[in-house]
């Protein structure tokens, strides 16, 4: 098993047991990616590839959150998306 696979094993095992909530699986995996990206921004070699990749990952997360808020604002209920926003 590759070293990174250990990070996802708990989430994937829980999904394998329950097996019916793909949205929650996606949210948990995306949150794990965001946590790893934040860690890489703090600890990675400043001249390495991890910093720009982490930055792009976090910008994608921010864009997703802004899109959800804009869609909710257009629909008139911004509080409805509070649980869907990624804040890892």
C-alpha positions in Angstrom: 0.0 0.0 0.0 1.5 3.4 -0.9 2.1 5.8 2.0 -0.7 8.2 1.0 -3.3 5.3 0.9 -3.3 5.1 4.7 -4.8 8.6 5.0 -7.8 7.6 3.0 -8.3 4.0 4.3 -10.6 5.0 7.2 -12.9 7.0 5.0 -12.9 4.3 2.3 -13.5 1.5 4.8 -16.4 3.4 6.3 -17.9 3.9 2.8 -17.4 0.2 2.1 -19.4 -0.7 5.2 -22.2 1.9 4.7 -21.9 2.2 0.9 -24.8 4.5 0.2 -23.6 8.1 0.6 -21.3 9.1 -2.3 -21.7 12.8 -1.6 -20.4 12.3 1.9 -17.5 10.2 0.6 -16.6 12.9 -1.9 -16.8 15.7 0.8 -14.6 13.7 3.2 -12.0 13.0 0.5 -12.0 16.6 -0.7 -11.6 17.8 2.9 -8.6 15.4 3.3 -7.0 16.8 0.1 -7.5 20.4 1.5 -5.9 19.5 4.8 -2.9 18.0 3.0 -2.7 21.1 0.7 -2.6 23.4 3.8 0.0 21.2 5.4 2.1 21.3 2.2 1.9 25.1 2.1 3.4 25.3 5.6 6.0 22.5 5.4 7.0 21.8 1.8 10.1 23.0 0.1 9.3 26.6 -1.1 10.9 25.9 -4.5 9.3 22.5 -4.9 6.2 21.6 -6.9 4.1 21.0 -3.7 3.5 24.7 -3.0 2.0 25.6 -6.4 -0.1 22.4 -6.4 -1.3 23.2 -2.9 -2.1 26.8 -3.9 -4.1 25.6 -6.9 -6.0 23.0 -4.8 -7.0 25.6 -2.2 -8.0 28.1 -4.9 -10.2 25.5 -6.5 -11.8 24.9 -3.0 -12.4 28.6 -2.6 -13.9 28.8 -6.1 -16.3 25.9 -5.3 -17.3 27.6 -2.1 -18.0 30.9 -3.9 -20.0 29.2 -6.6 -22.2 27.5 -3.9 -22.8 30.8 -2.1 -23.6 32.6 -5.4 -26.0 29.9 -6.5 -27.7 30.0 -3.0 -27.9 33.8 -3.1 -29.5 33.6 -6.5 -32.1 31.2 -5.0 -32.6 33.3 -2.0 -31.4 30.9 0.7 -27.7 31.3 1.5 -27.9 29.5 4.8 -28.9 26.3 2.9 -25.4 25.8 1.7 -23.6 26.3 5.1 -23.1 22.6 5.5 -21.7 22.1 2.0 -18.9 24.7 2.3 -15.4 23.2 2.6 -13.4 24.7 5.5 -10.7 22.2 6.2 
